[in-house]
């Protein structure tokens, strides 16, 4: 790199650092005035009250020198695209500011991110091809739009999620800027953009390093993630087709891996995807007894390794092929295992069990729908009891009894018994216990007709078999409603007439 170009980059870097050092303290004062503070409690790893509008300081320290650089030289395609990226990034930053001050819902933040990503796409910035692990690239065609939007949103939220430890998001952002600086080849304008952003982050890190006196908040993490996600598309297009989008994935692998597991564990536990918890990678390391700074330097070391990997790929000393991808996946699995994220055999068994439960739940829902359909077509009590017999057998009920409270019915009692014996797969130990000696589960519920009219009772019992507890609430509702509707249609309405 020519000496003059080095001085050029360095001068903008210094200006960005100084601006950040000057502006960020002002954001602390502003944060307290507007109430944008973070109180150390719950899943938080800090104590006391910490202001969280540092992201505005990063944004301003980045925007001022970048805007100045855009006014220099000839206006070209890069300048045009950067204007679009800045407009979209400002939209995301503003929703982050609102969230820091007032609080924004996950839905509203996602809407803002999608709108901003569509602005990026409308400016001609898109992913048109992806790398083929076995060589070459794959053209996306009409999939370019959804993949571009999805990529930018994923990266935005990945950076947002790792902003849970002092200095982690800002430091990770600096390393990613370094990776994309290398990836940008000879595009001086794009390289300068990353230099300026890295300067703003470094100045902010002066106040965000443990123990932090200010946080970047959602205003900073959303802006940082969105801007890097959008510009990564430009950077990858400067590289060869073989590494299109693959180097950005490697550069973002730490926040992407953290986000990927966050989504998996929340989905697995039935929690909302936007619900915060204390099981991110940095939380796990802290729980192992490491200090904040030790965790931070360890994750910085991971980022350095990723940066070196990007450097080797850019210098064409290392090819991105199937073996490299496989190696990274294995390292990720080992890392997650060491952190206590993955218990291999129990996890596989639990996944298989959940799949089987989901499959059986669908079947029992089908059985209930079938009973409702056939019960609604019944023309006599005999037909209804026949369909009820089928339902009892499907649910492996031991006994059932329906007692009707309608004087016009000559035989007001329905009874069902089954000689069902558990199979070897049932949880009952048949070598020492018979089916009839196990205390059964019993359910009793009324039949309610129109205007809350009491029409009788239903009693059912079954053995303690988890497999057939599925959809029991839906089955009870179907029994009560269908029997009640049948009696109303064939006996109550006729009596009234």
N, C-alpha and C positions, 0 to 999 in steps of 0.2 A: 504494500500500500504506500503511495507517495507520501512524503513528509507533510506536504501542504494539506493533504486530505486528512491526515491524522490531527493536525492543528485545527482544522475546520470542525471535525467531530468533537474534539476536546473542548473547544470554546463554547459550543452549544451545550455540551454536557455540563460544564461548570456553571453556565448561566442558569440551567434548569435546576441544578443542585442548590444554588444560592437562592433562587426564587422559592423553592420548596422550604428551605430553612427559614425564610422570612415570612411566608404566608401561612404555613401550618400552625405556628403559635397563635396567629389571629383566629384561626378556626377553633382553637380551644376556647377562647373567649366567647366566640359566637355560639358554640355548642351549649355552654352553660346558660346563655341568654335565652335560647329557644328551647331548652330542655332536651336537647339531643345528647343524652348521656347514657352510659351503660353501667348498671349496678351489678356488682359482683355477687351472684347468687345462682342457685340451681346448677346448671351444667357449666357455668362460666368458670374459667381457670384463673381469673384475677379477683382481687379484693378491692373494695372501695368503689368510688364513682369515677368513671373515666369518660371524657368527651369522645364523640364518635363522628365528627364531621371532617376528619382528616382527609377524606377522599376529595373534598372540594379543593383543598390545598394542592393535592397531587394533580388534579385536573387543571387548575390555573397555572401551576408551575410547568405543566406540559404544553398547555394551549398557547401561552404567550410566545415562547420561542418558536413553536411550530408555525404559528400564524405568521410570524416575521419571516421565517424561512420560505413559506409559500409565496410571499410577495417578491422574492428574489428570483431572477432568471426568467426563462421563457415558460409561459403557462402551457402545460402539456397534459397528457392523459393521467399521469400520476396525480397532479394537482386536482384534477376534476374528481377522481375517485376519492382522494383524501377528504375533500369537502363533504362528500356523501358519508364517509365513515365518521367524520366529526359531528355531522348533524345527527346521525343515528346514535352515536355514543353519548351525545348530550341528552337525548331523550332518555336513555337508560340511566345516566347519571342523575337526572332530575327525579326519576321515580325512586331512585335510591335515597336521595335527599329527603323526599317526602316520607319514605319508610323510616329513616333515621329519626325524623322529628315527630311524625304523627303515627306512623305504623301503616304499612300497606299489606293487603292480603296477597297470598301466593298467586292467586288468580290474576289480580291486577298487575303484579310485577311480570307475570308470564305474558300477559297481553302486550305490555310495553315492550318486552324483549322481542316478541314476534313481529310487532309493527316495525321496530328498529331494524330487525333482520331483513324484513321485506324492503325497507329503504335501501339497505346494502345491496340486495339483489337487483333492485330497480336501477341502481347506479352501474350495473354491468359487472359487479364483483360476485363471482359464483364459482362453485366447484364443478368443473366440467368433466373431470375424469378422476378415477381413483387407481391406486396401485394394485396390480395383480401380484400376489405373493409368489406366484410361479413364473413371473416375468411379464414385462410389458405393462400396459394400463388398460382400463376399461372405461369406455365413453359412457356417460350417464344419460345423455339425452334429456327427456322431460323430467327425469329424477333429479336434475341439477337443482331445481328450486327447493323441493323439500329437504334434500340433503344439506344444502347450504344453510337454510334456516335452522335445521336440527343441529348441525355442527356448531354454529355460533351460539345457540341457546345452551347446548351441553357445556361448552367451554366457559360461558358466562357463569353458569351455576356451579361448575366445578371449582373455579377460583373463589366464588362466593362461599362455598362450603368449607374450604381449607382456612378461611379467615377466622380461625378460632384460637389461634395462639399468637402471642406477640411476635411480630416480625416475620411470620411465616408467609403470608400472602405477598407482602412487599418483596421479600427476598426471593421467593419463587418467581415473581414477576420479573425481577432483574435477570435471573438465569434464563428465563424464557426469551426475554429481549435479546440476550447474548446469542442464544441458539438461532433466532430468526435473523439476527444481524449476519451470522455466517451463512444462513440459507439464502439471503437476498442477493448473493452474488455480487455483481457490479452495479446494482441499482443504488446509487448514492442517496437519492431522496428517501427511499424506503429504509436504508440503513440509518440515516440521520433521524428518522422518526423513532426508531428503537433506542438510539442513543439518548434522545431527549427524554423519552419516557423513563428509561433507566435512571437518568439523572434525577427526575422528579421523585422516583421511588426511593433512591438512595438518600435524598434529603429528608424525606418523610421517615425513613428508617431510623434516622437520628433520634426521633421522638417515639418511635414505635418499638424500638428494641427493648427486650425485657429488662426491667419492668416498664411497660408502655405508659406514657403520659397522655396518649391520644390514640384512638383507633381510626382506621380508614372508613369503617362503617359500610353499609350497603352502597352508599354513594361512591365509595372508592372501589370496593371489590366487584360490584356490577360493572362499573366503567372499565376497570382493568381487564376483567374477563371478556367483556364484549369487544373492546378495542383489540385485544390480542387475538381473539377468535376471528374477527373480521380481517385484520391485516395478515393473519396466518394464511388466509386464502391467497392473498397477493404474493406472499413470500414463497409459498409452495409452487406457484406458477412460474417463479423465476428459476426453479430447479428443473432437473430433467423429469420427463414424464414418469419414469420408474419410481421416483420418490414422491410423487404428487400425493400430498396429504399424509404420507407415512411419517415424515420427519416431524410435522406438527403433532401427530399423535404421540411420538416418542417424547417430544419436548414437554407436552402436557401430561405425560403418563402418571406423574405423582398425583396431581389433583383429579385426573380422570379416574384413577384407580380408587381414590378415596370416595369420590362421588358414586362410582359404580357399586361399591359395597354398601354405601349408605342407602341407595335405592333398594338393593336386594334385601337388606335386613329389615327395612321398614315395610316392604311388601310382604316379607315372610312373616312378620309379627302382626300384620294387619293394621299398621299405623299409617296415618297420612304421610305422603312422601315429603311434605313440607314441614313435618314436625321435627324439631331439633332434638338431638340426643347427645350423649357424652361418650360416643364410641367411635369417633374418628381416629385416624392413625395417630395424631398427636396426643389424643386423650389416652389411647392405649399405652403409648410410650411413657406418658406421665404416670399412669397407674403402675408401671413397672418400677417406679421409684426414681426415674430420671428427673433432673431439674428442667425448668423451662429452657434455659440456655443450652443444656445438653441435647434436649430434643430438637431444638432449633438447628444447632450445628450438625446433628446427625441427618436431619432432613435436607439441610443445605448440601451435605456431602452426597446424598442421593441425587440432588439436582446437578451437582458437578459431574457425577458419573454420566448422567444423561446428556449433559452438555458435551462431554468428551465423545460420547457415542455419536452425537449429531456431527461433531467436527470430523470424526473419522469417515462418516458417510459422505459429507460434503467434499472431503478431500479424495473421495473415491478409493479409500483404503479399506473400506468395508462395504459389502453389498447388502442391500435389504432383500433378503429372500426368506423362504419359509423357515429355515433354521434359525435365523435371527428372531423372527416373530415367536417361534416356539420357545426359544431360550428366554425371551422376555416374559412370556406367559408363565414358564416354570419358576423364574425368579419371583414373579409377583405372587404365585401360589405359596412358595416357600416363605416369603415375607409375611403374607397374611397368616400363615400357619404359626410362625414364630410369635406373632402378635396376639395369638389366641383367637383369631377370627374364624379359622376353619378347623373343624374336627372332621377328618375325612369320612370315616365309615359311618359315624352317627348322622352326619349331614346327608350322606347319600341315602341312608335308610329312611331318614325323616322326609326327604324329598319324594322318595318312592311311596311312602305311606300317605303323604298329602295328595299325591297324584291319584292313588287308589281311592282315597276318601272323596276327592272331587268327582271321580268317575261314578262312584256309587251314589253320591248325592244327586247327580244328574239322573241316574236310573230311578231313584225313589221319587224324584219330582215327576218323572214320566208316569210312574205307577199311580201317584196321587191324581194327576191330570186324567188318566185313564178311568180311575174310579169316579171322579166327578162327571165325566162325560157319560159313562154308562149308568150311573145313578140317576142322572137327569132324564134318562130315557126310560127308566123303570116304570112299569104300568101297574105293578102289584108289589105287596110286601115281600112276596117270594122272590121276585126279581131283585129287589133291593138287598135282601139278605144274601142272595147268591153272590152279588158283586161285593158285598161286605166280607163274605167268606174269602174271596180271592185276595182282598186287601189284607186281611188278617194273616193269611198264609205268606204273602210277600214279606210282611214285616216280622214273621216268625213269632207272632203273639201266642202265648200259652193258652190264654182263654179270653173271651170277650162276652159281655152281656149288655143288651140294650133293654131298658125297661121304659115303656111308653106310658104317658099319663093322659091317654085319650080314651074316654069311656066307650066310644063307638067301635074300637078295635077289639075283636074277640080274643085274640092271643097277643097280649101286649108285651111279651117277653121274647127276645132273641138271644140265643146262647151259642157260643162257639168254643170248642176245645181242640187242642192239637197235641199230638203225641211226639212233637219235635224233640229229637235228641241231638245235643251239640256234636258237631264234627270235631275232628282232631285239630282243626285250625281255630276253633273257638277258644276264648280265654279260660273256659272252665276246664279243670283238670279231671277228665273222665275216668282216670285210673283210680281215683280215690273218692270222687263225688258224682252222684247221679244228677241228672238235670232237675228232677223233681225235688231234690234236697236243697237246691240253691234258693235262697230267698229271692222271690221275683220282684220286679219293679211293677207297681200298680198305678194306674191313672184313672181318675174319675172326673167326669165333666158333664155339665148339663146340655140338653138339647134346647136351644132357644129359638122360638118362632118369631113371627112378626109382632111388633109392639112389645118386645121382650117377654113374650108369652112362654112360660115354662111348659115343655112338652115331654120331658122325660130325662133319663140319665143314661150315660154310657160308661161302662167299667171295662178296662182292658188290663191285662197283665202279661209280662214277658220276663225272660231271664236277663240277667245283667250282662248283656252282650253289646259291646260298644258299637259293633258294626251296624246294628239295627236301631240305634238311637237316632240315626241320621234323619233329618226332616220330620221328626216326631211332631214338632209344633205345627207344621203344615198339614200333617196327617190328621191331627186332632181337630184343627179348624175345618178341614174338608169333611170329616165325619159329622161334626155338629151341624154344619151348614147344609150339607146335602140331605141328611136325614130330616132336618127341620123343614127344608124346602119341599121334600117329597110329602111329608105329612100335611103341610099347609095346602099343597096342591090337590091331594087326593082325599083328604078327610076334613080339614078345617073349612076350606072354601066351599065344599059340597054341603057341609052342615049348615053354613051360613045361608047358602042358597035355599 
